[in-house]
Amino acid sequence: MAASDSRRSQRDFEGNRSIPNGEEERNVRDTGVQTDTRVQGHGPRLSKANLFTLLSLWMELFPKKEPQQRENDTARDTGLVVVHERRVLGLHCSSVHLHAGQVAVVKHGPRLKECDLYFSRKPCSTCLKMLINAGVSRISYWPGDAEISLLSGKHDHNDSSHQEAIFDATAAERLKSNSRPHICVLLQPLDCTMQQFVDETSQKCDFLGKIATDNPTLNVKDLFRREWWNNLDDFLEKLFINDEEQHKYVLNKMGLDNFCAEPNFSNLRQHMRNLIRILASAAASVPVLEENYGFFMTEPLGTGSPALPQDVVRHCIIQARLLACRTEDPKVGVGAVIWAEGKQSQCDGTGQLYLVGCGYNAYPVGSQYAEYPQMDHKQEERQNRKYRYILHAEQNAITFRSAEIKEEENTMLFVTKCPCDECVPLIGCAGIKQIYTTDLDSKKVKNDISYLRFDKLKGVQKFIWQQKSSARHISEQAAPPTANGYMKRKEEETHFQCNKRLRS
């Protein structure tokens, strides 16, 4: 209880500050996946470094089928994002058998050359030596506990694992000091309005919009806030070292002594909390409401592939929500991520899943802010509206894919908004087998953009965010129970009971 109270005392903290430290990557030119940002627009957006950092943290929390049990290994679960130029090559997490860095070597091999890697923890010496040898360009890591935990067994003098962790931290620091790749903490200051922007767009997203449409008397803002606080507490516990002295101890052992001096230490912790707040907002946009809401088909599953477990679907959708925070659209942020299900289990914690591509809505590559129209339908002259110039999230995910779509495998698109008529033909012809999204705009024409084709799309299974009791026909395979208990209650509960729980 004391720890929980302490975490809640952190809720009222100051705004964003930079981190004036030698470990910070200076003069980073944030070209992004799309537009050159030398000319800044009026809307806040996540930097590339912060986006990939958040994705690595979220990948650390990827839902496992069963708790990982490693023998004689104090390694913590670790998330990893592999980036090369404009493409995200992989979203990974550690498994029972391999650390995250080892997963990258097995999955990408020589393709790691000149890649940037973003870890949710400082990788161990075993991973670092292989990654350095592979010729990576940069390794960035979250400045919390290391992959080989420096906190495990610290107060147990008979526990040899802590001494091993110190040895590993020393070796990792020596590898860092003598390596060609730049190994650093790369956290960039947030725009002062970024948190407000993410909160507002998360509350207005189609997932909460669907709940509001189904439940007119429900205060969706209160629902979002409850989810936000729950997420914040959970993420702070898992991703943040609450005790300041313990945090300084870890930073010192990892060779980050400069961060331990004031004001660098306070600034670092402030910035870490700010990013965790952003992650909490993105996750709150797709609330965990047990069997009340999920991604279900409104028609029989037929002969297609079974749906993923609800916790895995939600995880992938929130990846797309994080991508949407990088949008260049001044009004509507959309994110999309494409995963495929291989024929055999992969070496990382995602099981048979591997990343195909991801994207967000943005203007053409190389363009600068204001080179193209920014206005929506309120602009009187149609030729000066944004719709003919901006690339959609689904289009960018397909364009910048890092793997080919295979006919024999189940390829799945997770997108934060109903695909429009411009994207539906691309999705059908690209070979995507399943879509997980909302249908809030389906069958609508909204000024310069229409959503008439989505409902008529054939040959693709559509799993729609909706109330479970509203789905007319749901296959027994469509939503198997998960270890996290998102879908454990009885299916036959009535619509009235669902609404009652939502309002409580």
Summary of the structure (lengths in Angstrom):
residues: 504
radius of gyration: 22.5
end to end distance: 23.4
largest distance: 75.1
contacts: 1692
relative contact order: 0.14
helix: 37%
strand: 14%
